[in-house]
């Protein structure tokens, strides 16, 4: 058995769609964020040190070189020969539309890159951006709009200085879905002040909007953030691994079987990670999630009595 026997994973979905392995290649295209440059705020989210999410740091190589580097690693690890350019670091729709197109086109100029995954904020997807992404979709590319919601509770979003609310997310999803774009929503588990009930409600609210994919992340405490200061003062306690695993299993059961899970955990580099230490060991977490689902004898969509259709 493997995790994909219990969960509709992104890798499995792409293999079914393209009859071969397809992997995302993470790209840092030197974007910034309106919550850092003063347009909305300064300093960013209380948990944000983007080095924890971007392997290229803040001195990124040329996009073509990043793709080539990622390609080499992935081919050795899995043998995949098709890729999705994942614009990951910061807000990857926050620029002039012509500058965006230039970056996206450069990634798609690689013959083995079959699509785009664009990570961004719900308040940074104007019509021009959505229309551009729709044009790639209409040309036959695999296109995903990845929206960082993190929580559906405005009080939580204010607490972490997110700079947007749930309403902006709903508007963005509606506009994207109207154009036929696939939407993947990012949720963070363990945000300050939230309980397991908050996390369940946030997942259910995203389902109500008609999203196609979900990413779950544990909240990392990393160096150089406001959250790190709160943690040092014992004002924030991160989730234990058993709490995270149990919560993820709950959410998987509540997720309709057709939704694609792009990620079930996230890691941070050991040189900047302060807590929780288990966040540095991705496979330990994934194995624990699989073991929890197996022990429960459950699977994605079980709350609805759904069958695991992706295995049929």
ABEGO torsion letter per residue (X at the ends): XBAAAABBBAAAAAAAAAGBBBBBBBBBAGBBBAAAAGAABBGEBAABBAAAABAAEABBBBAAAAAAAAAAAAAAAAGBABBBBBBABEBAABBBAAAAAAAAAAAAABAABAEBBBBBBAAABBAAAAAAAAAAAAAGBBBBBBBBAGBABAAAAAAAGAGBBAAAAAAAAAAAAAAGBBBBBBBBBGBBGBBAAAAAAAAAAAAAAGBABBBBBBBBBBBGBAAAAAAAAGABBBBBAAAAAAAAAAAAAABBAABBBABABBBBBAAABAOBAAAABAAAAAAAAAAAAAAAGBBBGAAAGBBBAAAX
